[in-house]
Amino acid sequence: MTSELTREHAAAGEKTFEPSVQGLRAIAALTVLFVHLYDMPMIAGFLPSVPAWFDFIIGTGGRGVELFFIISGYLIPASLVRHRLISKFFYERCMRILPVFVVFHLILFAAGPVVGYKFFKGIDVLTYVELFFANLFFLQDILHLPAGQQNAWTLTYEWAFYFWFAATFYFAAIRRNWIVAGLFVLVGLAAIVSFPITAYFLVGVVIRHFQTRITVRGWSGLAAGILCLFLMYVCLEYINPFLGLLPGFLVFAMALAPASGIVPLLDGPKLQYVGKISYSLYLAHPFALFPLQMMGAKLAAKGFNLWLVWISFVILGLIVSFAFSALTYELIEVRLRRLLDESFRRRDRDVGSRKTYASHDA
């Protein structure tokens, strides 16, 4: 049974890139960006009075996070099987997540005290050190400390899922120790009860395992996909996270069916590009928006029209966020990651060569 499970996941993992998933990444990142274009002016005091229906709709945007969780739940099992070794799996995860995160972390803790960013105002050295390492190792939520990077709190959940799934897979599919694997399953269920949004990882896992596809063609499929996504967001934000699981499952299953009406939207070149840079966009845009937020607050304090200030913030914020994110993607996700990968692989080859020479000498 274990070998069959592994073969099923391996077969599913052969197709490593699915454009519709890239499109969903774009939607997840964009909705988070849009809500910050609304929340940051509200916090800074230059958001004009808007209709209640607009506030209701835009308030759901932050739930793009859970869409990212579904995507991870769908992709991680195939990634783990594809890499064969757990060590290779975690190496790939580190190379995917850490370069952008660590660069921004170092910039934040170097410049934060200088510009008075968030919690850096007036903190002492010990608090600074505590926050530095807690945020570096994704422990800020566990230790009930403030998060440095506005969106990085979700990475705590991501890493927890990686470790949990890798451990469960190891004991179930490799060691065939069903008792320990069962214990990890119970830990996962306990995590879902304590942190309901973690259930969205499970949605992706289930869809991956059963290879679920739901085809709804044409305009009906497009409308159904958008409606399910909106219902998922609304349930998460205003009702109950567990109620959003079904519409989340449906929209993801529809997106994976090539003939579904929502697929052409997701496969479009614009969303594909945004999906490609989505991780950089997700982490970078709060930094891009922060100077504009400060400027907007100052203009509002001087009596400028709030609608003019906010609209200017949104337009400039979109331009700066995409430009900064594209630059981050190219310089860090592509170039720095390539340099790091080549360096680590070269070091491994050198270590292997020294071991070979040593064995020959012996």
PyMOL commands that set and color helices and strands:
alter all, ss='L'
color gray80, all
select helices_A, chain A and resi 2-13+19-44+52-58+61-83+86-115+118-120+125-136+153-174+178-194+196-210+218-239+241-256+263-266+269-276+278-301+306-361
alter helices_A, ss='H'
color red, helices_A
deselect
rebuild
show_as cartoon
